[in-house]
Amino acid sequence: MYNPKSLKAEEFICHQEVLDTLAYADANKNNVKLIDEVLNKARERKGLSHREAMILLDCDLPEKNKEIFELAEQIKKDYYGNRIVMFAPLYLSNYCVNGCVYCPYHAKNKHIPRRKLTQEEVAKEVIALQDMGHKRLAIESGEDPVNNPIEYILDCIKTIYSIKHKNGAIRRVNVNIAATTVENYRKLKEAGIGTYILFQETYHKESYEKLHPTGPKHNYAYHTEAMDRAMEGGIDDVGLGVLFGLELYRYEFAGLLMHAEHLEAVHGVGPHTISVPRIRRADDIDPDVFDNGIDDDTFAKIVACIRIAVPYTGMIMSTRESKACRERVIHYGISQISGGSKTSVGGYDTPEPDDESSAQFEVSDTRTLDDVVKWLMEIGYIPSFCTACYREGRTGDRFMALCKNMQIHNCCLPNALMTLKEYLIDYASPETRKVGEALIKKELDNIPKEKVRTMCADYIEKIEEGERDFRF
């Protein structure tokens, strides 16, 4: 039986409920009266159920789809304005004991170079990332209890936070590692992590078990219930995601929203972020083998419908996607993107030769961080390097309360402008700085509260004089 309050994976991601949802949406995808009712509910900014959202995803009426995309874009602006948070992945190790058939790290792949960063190498990677201008990292690692135990991950986090190079500092470390125990999640919380991110890959249990034939990741329930253990361990910001292309996208969309509803029902806090990666080519991996890939139009619709259904969540898009795709879908819901990314172990300090790649997947957007920052500003967005909420204790229900009431703007806009100012002075090219200075001058006027606007302007002057790390 479907039960969003259950702690059992097969009850809060109930296979029959997903099938019933797909059938319901298919039967009503051209039901104009019902579609209008769902859209009107969505306009109240309270989100939608998985069944309601599926009706919008399946809708193939051009005039209604136009409304869906317009509403998604407006909801994105209402909650997150025109800010885009910047981050980079940092791959620590590609040693892995799992047999995931879509990932080049799988244990049977004998020709990919296996690497694990030493703490000295972690420090070099962090300096290279700081010299690019990054303040926020997402650390990644294969699952290997011998090579990558929790103690190794904790040591890496400690090293990352310890490096202060020139004006650089990594102020937030998000963690994307395999499902683990409550005790280990407590250790991650104590280490000062930001968000714990774990992609489900697929919510379809039978497909999941076939895609993960060997290793600890084969256990569907243990993996799917990881977020509940993370929250029990004190991590109140968690990030969901599926790897689109492994299973039929409609099933994944329903499962993803059911998981978000489960977190709300049990913990009172939904996902801090939702990621939308699509499978990409990599060593030993041909994406054409997986016949459930989605085209760019479907991808855009998925992003828009997630934004409407879960209006408060941050949405993440990586450099898996091309510049053209990112420019299209960023309007419909994306609030965080990576820039200047390397998906190999140790790829920032010393780039690998092409014939010795340890990359997890091919990067489609290969532009530098400076190129991405300049591009964002030119299309009307504010690149933000802000990490203030996490460092001010605005996490979990505290963050959600502000976000759901659309009050987070009062902090986010000034923080975005101040961290952008830091970037422009310390790292930007002359052309990027010119564009950015004009943007900051313009956007200062959009800070609604006069007191905050004045303080922000004063802080920006102090940043110009050499001070750093102001935040609201």
C-alpha positions in Angstrom: 0.0 0.0 0.0 1.2 3.5 -0.8 2.1 5.4 2.4 4.2 8.6 2.1 4.7 8.5 5.9 6.2 5.0 5.9 9.9 4.5 6.3 9.9 1.6 4.0 11.0 2.3 0.5 8.5 0.1 -1.3 5.7 1.9 0.5 6.6 5.5 0.0 7.8 4.7 -3.6 4.9 2.3 -4.2 5.2 0.7 -7.6 1.4 0.3 -8.0 0.8 4.0 -7.1 3.3 5.0 -9.8 1.5 2.8 -12.4 -1.9 4.2 -11.3 -0.5 7.8 -11.5 0.8 7.2 -15.0 -2.6 5.7 -16.1 -4.5 8.6 -14.5 -2.3 11.2 -16.2 -2.5 9.5 -19.6 -6.3 9.5 -19.3 -6.4 13.2 -18.4 -3.6 14.7 -20.4 -6.1 16.5 -22.7 -8.7 17.2 -20.0 -8.6 21.0 -20.2 -10.9 21.5 -17.2 -8.6 19.4 -15.0 -5.4 20.9 -16.4 -6.8 24.4 -15.6 -7.6 23.4 -12.1 -4.1 22.0 -11.6 -2.5 25.2 -13.0 -4.7 27.4 -10.8 -3.6 25.4 -7.8 0.0 25.8 -8.9 -0.4 29.5 -9.1 -1.0 29.6 -5.4 2.7 28.6 -5.0 1.9 25.7 -2.7 3.2 23.0 -5.0 1.5 20.0 -6.5 1.0 16.3 -5.8 2.8 13.8 -8.0 -0.5 13.0 -9.7 -1.3 16.6 -10.4 2.2 17.3 -11.7 2.1 14.2 -13.9 -1.0 15.6 -15.7 1.0 18.7 -16.6 4.0 16.6 -17.8 1.8 14.5 -20.0 -0.2 17.4 -21.4 0.3 17.8 -25.1 -1.9 20.8 -25.7 0.3 23.6 -27.2 -1.6 26.4 -25.5 -1.5 24.7 -22.1 2.2 23.8 -22.5 2.8 27.5 -23.1 1.1 28.3 -19.8 3.1 25.6 -18.0 6.5 27.0 -19.2 5.4 30.6 -18.4 4.3 29.6 -14.9 7.5 27.7 -14.2 9.6 30.7 -15.2 7.5 33.0 -13.0 7.7 30.6 -10.0 11.4 30.4 -10.4 11.6 34.2 -10.3 9.3 34.4 -7.3 11.4 32.0 -5.2 15.0 32.5 -6.5 14.9 35.7 -8.6 17.5 35.9 -11.3 20.3 34.4 -9.1 22.3 31.3 -10.2 24.5 29.7 -7.5 27.8 28.5 -8.8 29.6 25.3 -7.7 32.2 22.7 -8.9 32.4 19.0 -8.3 35.6 17.6 -6.8 36.3 13.9 -7.4 38.3 12.3 -4.6 38.5 8.7 -5.7 37.2 6.4 -8.4 37.8 3.2 -6.6 34.5 1.4 -6.4 33.2 -2.1 -5.5 29.8 -1.7 -7.1 28.8 -3.1 -10.5 26.7 -0.3 -11.8 26.3 -0.9 -15.5 26.0 2.8 -16.5 29.1 4.1 -14.6 32.7 3.7 -15.7 33.8 3.3 -12.1 32.2 -0.2 -12.0 34.4 -2.8 -10.4 34.8 -4.9 -13.6 36.3 -2.0 -15.6 39.9 -3.0 -15.6 41.3 -0.4 -18.0 40.1 2.9 -16.4 43.0 4.4 -14.4 42.1 4.1 -10.7 43.1 7.1 -8.6 42.6 8.3 -5.0 43.8 11.7 -4.0 46.2 12.1 -1.1 45.5 14.9 1.3 48.4 16.8 -0.3 46.7 16.3 -3.7 43.3 17.4 -2.2 45.0 20.6 -1.1 46.4 21.2 -4.6 42.9 20.6 -6.2 41.3 23.1 -3.7 43.9 25.8 -4.5 43.3 25.3 -8.2 39.5 25.6 -7.6 40.0 28.7 -5.4 42.2 30.3 -8.1 39.2 29.8 -10.5 37.0 31.6 -8.0 34.9 28.8 -6.6 33.6 28.9 -3.0 31.3 25.9 -3.0 32.2 22.3 -3.8 30.4 19.0 -4.2 32.8 16.2 -3.4 32.3 12.9 -5.2 33.7 9.4 -4.5 33.2 5.8 -5.5 32.0 3.3 -2.9 34.9 1.3 -1.5 35.1 0.6 2.2 38.9 -0.1 1.9 40.0 2.8 -0.2 37.3 5.3 0.5 36.1 4.7 4.1 34.2 7.5 5.9 37.4 8.5 7.7 39.0 9.3 4.3 36.0 11.4 3.3 36.2 13.3 6.7 39.9 13.9 6.3 39.3 15.4 2.8 36.5 17.7 4.2 38.9 18.9 6.9 41.6 19.5 4.3 39.2 21.4 2.0 38.0 23.7 4.7 41.6 24.4 6.0 43.0 25.8 2.7 43.1 29.6 2.6 44.9 30.6 -0.6 45.3 34.3 -1.4 41.6 35.6 -1.0 40.2 32.1 -1.7 38.3 29.9 0.6 35.9 27.0 0.2 33.0 28.0 2.4 30.6 25.1 1.8 31.3 21.4 1.0 28.3 19.4 -0.2 28.8 15.6 -0.2 27.7 13.1 -2.8 28.8 9.7 -1.6 27.1 6.3 -1.3 24.3 5.5 1.1 25.7 4.9 4.6 24.7 4.6 8.2 23.1 7.0 10.7 26.4 7.1 12.6 28.3 8.1 9.5 25.8 10.7 8.6 26.3 12.2 12.1 30.0 12.3 11.4 29.4 14.2 8.2 27.2 16.6 10.0 29.8 17.2 12.6 32.4 17.8 9.9 30.3 20.8 8.7 29.0 19.6 5.4 26.3 21.6 3.6 23.9 19.3 1.6 24.1 15.5 1.4 23.3 14.5 -2.1 22.4 11.1 -3.3 21.0 10.3 -6.7 18.5 7.5 -6.8 19.5 6.6 -10.4 16.1 5.0 -10.9 13.1 4.5 -8.7 11.9 1.4 -10.6 13.0 -1.4 -8.2 13.3 -4.2 -10.8 15.3 -1.9 -13.2 17.4 -0.7 -10.2 18.5 -4.2 -9.3 19.4 -5.0 -12.9 21.4 -1.8 -13.2 23.2 -2.5 -9.9 23.8 -6.3 -10.2 26.6 -6.5 -7.6 28.0 -4.6 -4.7 26.3 -2.9 -1.7 24.4 -0.5 -4.0 22.3 -3.5 -5.2 20.2 -3.1 -2.1 17.3 -0.9 -3.3 15.7 -0.3 0.1 19.0 0.6 1.8 19.8 3.1 -1.0 16.2 4.6 -1.2 15.9 5.0 2.5 19.2 6.8 2.9 17.7 10.3 3.2 15.7 9.2 6.2 18.9 8.0 7.9 20.7 11.2 6.9 18.0 13.3 8.6 18.1 11.0 11.6 21.8 11.7 11.7 21.2 15.4 11.9 21.7 16.4 8.2 18.7 18.6 7.5 19.6 19.6 3.9 19.4 16.7 1.5 19.4 16.6 -2.3 17.5 14.1 -4.6 18.1 13.2 -8.2 17.6 10.5 -10.8 19.8 9.7 -13.8 17.4 10.3 -16.7 17.8 7.7 -19.5 18.0 4.6 -17.4 14.3 4.0 -17.0 11.2 5.6 -18.7 11.2 9.2 -17.7 7.5 9.3 -16.6 8.1 6.6 -14.0 11.2 8.5 -12.7 9.3 11.8 -12.5 6.6 10.3 -10.4 9.0 8.5 -8.1 11.1 11.7 -7.6 8.0 13.7 -6.6 6.8 10.9 -4.3 10.2 10.9 -2.6 9.9 14.7 -2.1 6.4 14.2 -0.6 7.7 11.5 1.7 10.4 13.8 3.1 7.8 16.5 3.7 5.4 14.0 5.3 8.0 12.4 7.7 10.5 15.2 8.4 8.5 18.4 7.6 11.3 19.4 5.2 11.4 18.5 1.6 14.5 18.2 -0.6 16.9 21.1 -0.4 17.9 20.4 -4.0 16.8 18.2 -6.9 19.3 17.3 -9.7 18.3 16.4 -13.2 21.3 14.6 -14.8 21.0 12.8 -18.1 23.2 9.8 -18.9 26.4 10.7 -20.9 29.2 8.8 -22.7 32.1 7.7 -20.5 34.9 5.1 -20.5 33.4 1.7 -21.1 29.9 3.3 -21.2 27.9 3.8 -24.4 24.7 5.8 -23.6 23.0 4.4 -26.7 22.8 1.1 -24.9 20.2 2.6 -22.7 17.1 3.1 -24.8 15.2 5.4 -22.4 17.0 8.7 -23.3 15.0 11.9 -23.4 15.3 14.7 -26.0 15.8 18.3 -25.1 12.1 19.2 -25.4 11.1 16.5 -22.9 14.0 17.5 -20.6 12.8 21.1 -20.6 9.3 20.0 -19.7 10.6 17.9 -16.8 12.5 20.8 -15.4 9.5 23.1 -15.7 7.1 20.6 -14.1 9.5 19.9 -11.2 9.7 23.6 -10.5 6.0 24.0 -10.4 5.4 20.9 -8.3 8.3 21.6 -5.8 8.6 25.4 -6.0 10.9 25.8 -3.0 13.6 23.4 -4.0 16.9 24.4 -5.5 17.4 22.8 -8.9 20.8 21.7 -10.1 22.1 21.3 -13.7 25.7 20.2 -14.4 28.1 20.5 -17.2 26.7 17.2 -18.6 24.5 19.6 -20.5 25.6 21.8 -23.4 25.6 25.6 -23.4 22.6 25.7 -25.6 20.6 23.3 -23.4 21.6 25.1 -20.2 20.6 28.4 -21.7 17.2 27.1 -22.6 16.2 25.3 -19.4 17.8 27.7 -16.9 14.7 29.9 -17.3 12.3 27.2 -16.3 13.6 26.3 -12.8 17.4 25.8 -12.5 18.9 27.7 -9.6 22.4 26.1 -9.4 24.9 25.2 -12.1 28.5 24.0 -12.2 31.2 25.8 -14.1 34.7 24.9 -15.3 34.0 21.4 -14.1 36.3 18.4 -14.2 34.8 14.9 -13.6 38.2 13.1 -13.3 40.1 12.5 -10.1 42.7 15.2 -9.8 41.6 17.1 -12.9 42.0 20.7 -11.7 45.6 21.0 -10.6 47.1 18.7 -13.3 44.7 17.9 -16.2 44.9 14.3 -17.4 46.0 13.2 -20.8 43.0 12.2 -22.9 44.2 8.6 -23.2 44.4 8.2 -19.4 41.1 9.7 -18.4 39.5 8.8 -15.1 36.5 10.9 -15.8 33.0 9.7 -14.7 31.4 11.1 -17.8 32.1 13.4 -20.7 31.5 17.1 -20.1 29.4 18.9 -22.7 29.9 22.5 -21.5 33.7 22.9 -21.4 33.8 26.6 -20.9 35.9 28.2 -18.1 34.2 29.4 -15.0 34.9 33.0 -16.1 33.2 32.3 -19.5 30.2 30.9 -17.7 30.0 33.8 -15.3 30.1 36.3 -18.1 27.5 34.4 -20.1 25.1 34.3 -17.2 25.3 38.0 -16.7 24.9 38.7 -20.4 21.6 36.7 -20.4 20.3 38.6 -17.3 21.3 36.4 -14.4 23.4 37.1 -11.3 26.1 34.5 -10.7 26.2 33.9 -6.9 29.0 32.4 -4.9 27.0 32.8 -1.7 27.2 30.2 1.1 25.6 32.4 3.8 22.5 30.4 4.7 24.5 27.3 5.6 27.0 29.4 7.7 24.2 31.4 9.4 22.3 28.3 10.4 19.5 28.8 7.8 19.2 25.1 7.0 16.4 22.6 7.1 13.1 23.9 8.3 14.6 27.4 9.0 15.6 27.7 5.3 12.3 26.2 4.1 10.2 28.6 6.1 11.9 31.6 4.5 11.9 30.1 1.1 8.3 28.9 1.0 7.2 32.4 2.2 9.4 33.8 -0.6 11.4 35.9 2.0 14.8 34.4 1.2 15.2 37.3 -1.4 16.0 39.6 1.5 19.2 37.7 2.2 20.0 36.1 -1.2 20.2 39.1 -3.4 22.6 41.2 -1.4 24.7 38.1 -0.6 24.8 37.3 -4.3 26.0 40.8 -5.2 28.7 40.8 -2.5 30.1 37.4 -3.5 30.0 38.4 -7.2 31.9 41.5 -6.3 34.6 39.3 -4.6 34.8 37.2 -7.8 35.1 40.2 -10.1 38.0 41.7 -8.1 39.9 38.6 -7.3 39.4 36.3 -10.4 37.5 37.8 -13.3 38.9 38.8 -16.7 38.7 42.5 -17.5 35.8 41.9 -19.9 33.8 39.9 -17.2 34.5 42.5 -14.6 33.2 45.3 -16.8 29.9 43.4 -17.3 29.7 42.5 -13.7 30.3 46.0 -12.3 27.4 47.3 -14.4 25.2 44.5 -13.3 25.9 45.1 -9.6 25.2 48.8 -9.9 21.8 48.0 -11.6 20.8 45.2 -9.2 21.6 47.2 -6.0 18.5 49.2 -6.8 16.4 46.0 -6.7 17.1 45.3 -3.1 13.7 46.0 -1.5 14.7 47.2 2.0 16.5 50.5 2.1 18.5 49.5 5.2 19.7 46.3 3.6 20.4 48.1 0.3 22.6 50.7 2.1 24.5 48.1 4.1 25.1 46.1 1.0 26.5 49.1 -0.9 28.8 49.8 2.1 30.0 46.2 2.2 30.7 46.3 -1.5 32.8 49.4 -1.0 34.8 47.6 1.7 35.3 44.6 -0.6 36.8 47.0 -3.1 39.1 48.1 -0.3 40.3 44.6 0.4 37.9 43.2 3.0 36.1 39.9 2.3 33.3 37.6 3.5 30.4 39.8 4.4 27.0 38.2 4.6 23.4 38.8 5.6 
